[in-house]
Amino acid sequence: MRDTLQTYSNLKYLEITKCDLRNLNNFPDFMMLEELRLSHNNLQGSMENLMKLKQLKYIDVSHNIIS
């Protein structure tokens, strides 16, 4: 996923919902990303790697298994 999405480095909005996403390991560095919607997946564990997204203003991780 990382290699494919990295070509969109200026992305401001990204929605990956209902895709059975299980973790955010190797999530691309979208430095311009402002809104991220990841609801209705199977995300588990840490969201720490999203801390590098300094422009992020909104994130939706509802309906996941986050500890």
C-alpha positions as CSV (number, residue, x, y, z in Angstrom):
1,M,0.0,0.0,0.0
2,R,2.8,2.4,0.9
3,D,4.5,2.5,-2.5
4,T,1.2,2.9,-4.4
5,L,-0.1,5.7,-2.2
6,Q,3.2,7.6,-1.7
7,T,2.8,9.0,-5.2
8,Y,-0.1,11.1,-3.8
9,S,2.1,13.0,-1.4
10,N,0.0,16.2,-1.6
11,L,-3.2,14.5,-0.6
12,K,-5.4,16.5,1.8
13,Y,-8.3,14.0,2.3
14,L,-8.2,10.2,2.5
15,E,-10.9,7.8,3.2
16,I,-10.2,4.1,3.7
17,T,-13.4,2.7,5.2
18,K,-14.9,-0.8,5.3
19,C,-11.7,-2.3,3.8
20,D,-10.7,-4.7,6.6
21,L,-7.6,-2.6,7.3
22,R,-5.9,-4.2,10.3
23,N,-3.0,-1.9,11.1
24,L,-1.3,1.3,10.0
25,N,2.2,-0.2,9.7
26,N,4.1,1.5,6.9
27,F,1.4,4.2,6.5
28,P,2.7,6.7,3.9
29,D,4.0,10.1,5.1
30,F,1.2,12.3,3.7
31,M,2.5,15.6,5.1
32,M,-0.3,17.6,3.6
33,L,-3.1,15.3,4.9
34,E,-5.8,17.2,6.8
35,E,-8.6,14.7,7.1
36,L,-8.3,10.9,7.5
37,R,-11.3,8.6,7.7
38,L,-10.5,5.0,8.7
39,S,-13.9,3.9,10.2
40,H,-15.4,0.4,10.0
41,N,-12.1,-1.5,9.7
42,N,-10.3,-3.9,12.0
43,L,-7.6,-1.6,13.2
44,Q,-5.8,-2.7,16.3
45,G,-2.9,-1.4,18.3
46,S,-1.1,1.9,18.2
47,M,-1.9,4.9,16.1
48,E,1.5,6.4,17.0
49,N,2.8,6.6,13.4
50,L,0.1,9.1,12.6
51,M,1.7,11.6,14.9
52,K,4.1,12.6,12.0
53,L,1.1,14.0,10.1
54,K,1.4,17.6,11.3
55,Q,-1.4,19.0,9.1
56,L,-3.9,16.4,10.3
57,K,-7.0,18.2,11.7
58,Y,-9.6,15.4,11.7
59,I,-9.3,11.6,12.1
60,D,-12.2,9.1,12.3
61,V,-11.2,5.7,13.6
62,S,-14.7,4.8,14.9
63,H,-15.9,1.2,14.7
64,N,-12.4,-0.3,15.1
65,I,-10.7,-2.4,17.8
66,I,-8.2,0.1,19.0
67,S,-6.4,-0.4,22.3
